[in-house]
């Protein structure tokens, strides 16, 4: 009967040293892939091997002399204890023992001298009286000061037992990365440490960016093996010199091939399109429409790569790369939003006593059921088909229908642009406003970090991405939180 191999329990995460919960595949703090941690090697206990005592009245054990030449007739190298710095088990310098041995060898040629513990890494004669008192260690431990002769495997990185280890870890090779596990090995291009073999956290597992008054955070979550979300934040100037701030958030469709590439391509293409059209004087709402079209073309181009480019992808022959997109642009007194899919934009007024609002409508099965009057919102989102999207960017999309809307807020507030990895844990506008920290208007990056933490605390079953854009206007009297243009 075969037995399944069980992953050994870890006392702490190799990435952040936090203790993982039982059964977790990923660290709940940093998202480290615990399944990539190699199992602990088998126990190699230290064994005391004593030398059999000599027969009574007989001489001490005489060890055979080493051959003077090896198989190639080259004289065998001679290693003396004085070649290595250090002391023996009695605390005496090895150099002194060498001198004593040379004197005794003159008196009794051919017999290795030294009574007591062996002087050096090699075996030596041991008297019967001392053989039982001083055992020989065979545990592959390094001889102090002589690690290169200890029998250990050679390390590709500096040996942590040496004094140079700290300097090597503090100053990695130019352009290289140091392993987060052993802190000394160089990380190869495949993402694994050349020294200890640990897989390194990928760059997209957790991303943060703050640019003036806009900030975004993206995290892999606690259940996915990679981050399939992406974002882009930027700022530019309109023809009149006033600033324009941009935030784009994309969510890769997990059932499609290469969803991480699709979301990255869409976010970059939409951001570049907006940065090109807004300074030319294009109306922000028209610019948002053109940006979504540009993002769609970038994702479609991924499906035109050679068939053998991604043969290892199990979904390669099922469907094309796909993602959703949602974006917001603050230009002048206008707030422009655009989307395709089920990522959302929320409005949270600075005065929390004022009403909050959700500014987008999902392209999803649940939203269609509610719009058709077949289900109420609670029933629709409780259905297992609720998150099946009806609109996305990709070569196999039925028809591209970019949604755009323009608003003119009449009071300061915060624009929350996020994927369903966040709003699954704060679905209504009121729940989202309650999750947003009170100082997010002044500290958007901290606010985005808190919202990502809210999703992770709720379970982190999906990738989580959120961008925050503080909208500062002077109050203009009573009214709704924002008006549609």
PyMOL commands that set and color helices and strands:
alter all, ss='L'
color gray80, all
select helices_A, chain A and resi 34-36+81-83+94-107+128-131+147-149+165-170+203-205+259-280+284-302+307-310+365-371+377-382+420-423+429-435+444-457
alter helices_A, ss='H'
color red, helices_A
select strands_A, chain A and resi 48-49+136-137+206-211+214-219+229-237+243-252+322-331+334-340+344-349+357-358+393-394+403-409+413-418+464-471+482-484
alter strands_A, ss='S'
color yellow, strands_A
deselect
rebuild
show_as cartoon
